[in-house]
C-alpha cells in the first residue's frame, strides 16, 4: 500500500470585495494558497503569479531537503516574476501576495509534507479529531500575541489585524518559513486565506473538516464564510491523505490540477504574458462560452397526477382570481417591508464602518466600505490628508491602496499618524530597504 492525496479547492470573491485577489492550486503533489494585496495595484496579478510559479518549479518527488529547497526557490522565483511584472507596469508598485504551499513527498509506504509559508494565509492539519495550525501568521498582531501583549480574541478585533509583516512583493526578499511534517493515512490538510479564518473560528473549522469528503468540505467552508458576510475573498484547499493500492495510486497521482480564484481567470492570465500557467481542470466561471450555471438540483418536469380532471373555467373564476391577487399583494407588501428594513439596517452598518485609503495619491480617511452598490458609492470622504501614498514604504502603500480597516474615526486618524511616522523614516539618504527611492538633485 502507498499514500496519496485526494483534493478539492474553491474560491469566492465574497460579499464586499469587487475583485477576487485570491488564488488557489491543488494537484497530486502540490497545494498552494495565495492572497493578493494592492487593490488598484493588482493583487490578483501577484497571487496568480505566485501560484503559477510555484506550480512550475516545485517537485515533490525528491527527499525533504531537496523539496524544501525547491519550495524556497519557488518563493524567490515568484518574487522575481512579480518584480518583472512591476518593471513592465510601474503603476503596479505596491502589489504583493501571501503564499502558503504544501509539497507532498511520497516515500512508498510513508510520506511527508514540506511546508513553505509567507504572510497570513494559513495551513492546518486535522489528525485524529485534533486540529493543529502548521503555519505562523506573519502579522503585526501575531507579534503582539507572541510577546504576550494581547490574546487571540483581542487580536481578532485589533485595528491593526490587517497589517502583514511579510509578503512576496518582488522588491525585497520574502524570507519564508520552511518546515517538514510527517503525513499519515487519514490526515486532512487545509490551506485557506484569511477571508475564511477572519469569520470562522478554529473550533468550527475542526467540526466541518471532520464531517465530509474534500469537495463537500470546501463548499461547506466557503458557504459558511459567505453566510457570515464574507468581507474578504475566501479561498480554501482541502486534501486527504489516503492509503491506496497500485491502481488507486495511479488514478490519484494522474489526476489533473485544480486552479481557482484569480489564477484560473483568463482575463488575469492575459495580463501576465511572461507567466506560464499550469493546465488545469477548473472551468473558468467568467468564460464567455461556459455552460449555464445551475444552482441546486436540476429542475424536473411536473409529475403527471393520475385521475386528475382537466382544468375548466367555472363561474367562481373571478372570485378565485380576486383571492389570488389579494394574496399576491400581501406577499409583495411583506417583501417590500423586509427589503426596506434590510436596507435601513445595511445603511446603518455601512455608516458605522471606517477605513484609510487613497484619493488622487493622498492618504484619505473614508466612512463606509470600499466599493459601490447599484452604481452608488458605499463610502464618503471624511478627510484628505497632505500625506502622499508615494512617500510611504512600498508595502504600506499597498495596504493603503487596498484599504486599511479602522474601528472608528479616531482609530483611522491614528492609522494616518502611524503612516506619517513610517513615511518620515523613509525620508533619509541612503533610502532604507522597502522605501521608495529618493531622487537627490545636485
Secondary structure, 3 states (H helix, E strand, C coil): CEEEEEEEEEEECCCCCCCCCEEEEECCCEEEEEEEECHHHCHHHHHHHHHHHHHHHCCCCCCHHHHHHHHHHHHHHHHHHHHHHHHHCHHHCCCEECEEEEEEEEECCEEEEEEEEECCCEEEEEECCEEEECCCCCEHHHHHHHCCCCCHHHHCCCCCCCCECCCECCCCCCCCEEEEEEECCCCEEEEECHHHHCCCCHHHHHHHHCCCCHHHHHHHHHHHHHHCCCCCCEEEEEEEEEEECHHHHHHHHCCCCEEEEHHHCHHHHHCCCCCCCCCCCCCCCCCCCCCCCCCCCCCCCCCCCCCCCCCCCCCCHHHHHHHHHHHHHHHHHHHHHHHHHHHHHHHHHHHCCEEEEEECCEEEEEEEEEEEECCEEEEEEEEEEEEEHHHCEHHHHHHHHHCEEECCHHHHHHHHHHHHHHHHHHCCCCCCCCECCCCCCC
